[in-house]
């Protein structure tokens, strides 16, 4: 897997609040497999993408804003899946 040569900006709470729903689900990458997924209906769920036995899996960590960015990052660290 190739590493990107430019640094990625960290996801902010303001960026999550500002995103508008579109006709397809959107993913705003935070790093380590963590991202908020914005549904076409406007719901925002925290997801963690990881691999287990070679298969890609997704884990739901809660909804935004009930689960904040800091809480989601903390849950990512607890699961060990994003490491």
C-alpha positions in Angstrom: 0.0 0.0 0.0 1.4 3.4 -0.9 1.6 6.2 1.6 0.5 9.7 0.5 3.3 12.2 0.2 1.3 15.1 1.5 0.0 15.5 5.1 -3.7 15.1 5.6 -5.5 17.7 7.6 -7.1 16.4 10.8 -10.9 16.2 10.8 -12.6 19.0 12.9 -15.9 19.2 14.6 -16.8 22.3 12.4 -16.2 20.3 9.2 -18.5 17.5 10.4 -21.2 20.1 11.3 -21.0 21.8 8.0 -21.3 18.8 5.7 -24.7 18.7 3.9 -26.4 15.4 2.9 -26.2 14.4 -0.8 -27.8 11.7 -2.8 -25.1 9.2 -1.8 -23.6 8.4 1.6 -20.4 10.5 2.3 -17.4 9.6 4.3 -15.1 12.2 5.9 -11.8 10.4 6.7 -10.2 11.0 10.1 -7.4 8.4 10.0 -6.9 5.0 11.5 -10.1 3.7 9.8 -12.3 6.2 11.6 -14.9 8.3 9.7 -18.3 9.8 10.1 -20.7 8.6 7.4 -23.4 11.1 6.4 -26.5 9.4 5.0 -28.7 11.0 2.3 -31.4 11.5 5.0 -28.9 13.6 7.0 -28.0 11.2 9.8 -24.3 11.0 10.8 -22.8 7.8 12.2 -19.3 7.1 13.4 -17.8 4.1 11.7 -14.6 2.3 12.1 -13.2 0.3 9.1 -10.8 -2.6 9.9 -9.8 -6.0 8.6 -10.3 -9.3 10.3 -8.9 -12.5 8.7 -8.4 -10.6 5.4 -12.0 -9.4 5.2 -13.0 -5.7 5.5 -15.3 -5.0 8.4 -17.1 -1.9 9.7 -18.0 -1.2 13.3 -20.5 1.5 14.3 -19.3 3.7 17.2 -22.4 5.9 17.7 -24.2 8.8 16.2 -23.0 12.4 15.8 -23.4 14.7 17.8 -24.3 12.3 20.6 -20.8 10.8 20.2 -18.3 13.6 19.8 -15.2 13.5 17.7 -13.0 13.1 20.8 -15.3 10.3 22.0 -15.1 8.5 18.7 -11.3 8.8 18.6 -11.2 7.4 22.1 -13.4 4.4 21.1 -11.1 3.8 18.1 -8.2 3.4 20.5 -10.1 1.1 22.9 -11.2 -1.3 20.1 -7.6 -1.7 18.8 -9.1 -2.2 15.3 -7.7 1.1 14.0 -4.2 0.5 15.2 
